């Protein structure tokens, strides 16, 4: 999919889902200031009313920083709050169903190994787990050949790495990724703004080097 919104997937912050709405909104503001390009709002602990208010405020904050807002799973909320898209999981509706409800919106999916047909239909996927996290257990970590196979999978949209990654991991990431999604590397940082700035700088170097090399040599 050729869409400038997909370029905003360089550094995605997935909200941790364990704070009050005010704390989450404050954290969102800090990481946006640090250079996060997309907020993926995932707050299952909140009531529907709390989440609706937080989603509207998140969209406003992202617009102020020229970033994007994606809502986890809830396509009706994504449509209502003016988000850029919705992110689907294993028990979510199909990509086609969501597109009928939210025409023109980005539709992403959480992908694991092996790649599923609906992953190929999505506008982008988060591929995990690259590292062990509490949420990834007991799912096995991705092996190097599985990552490379996913990145070369025919028809798959931009692939965003997910799972315990830090800024220090970025230089060693495989070729072909379009970005990284982070949770605790930013949410648990003493200085979330500073942590986001370091992460963004590392990703800019990784991705811009790849783009320059591809333009000059056809490969990164």
Buried (B, 14 or more C-beta within 10 A) or exposed (E): EEBEBBBBBBBBBBBBBEBEBEEBBEBBBBBBBBBBBBBBBBBEEBEEEBBBBBBBBBBEBBEEBEBBBBBBBBBEBBBEBEBBBBBBEEEBBBBEEBBEBBEEBBBBBBBBBEBBEBBBBBBBBBBBBBBEBEBBEEBEBBEEEBBBBBBEBEEBBBBBBBBBBBBEBBEEBBEBBBBBBBBBBBBEBEEBBBBBBBBBBBBBEBBEEBEEEEEEEEEB
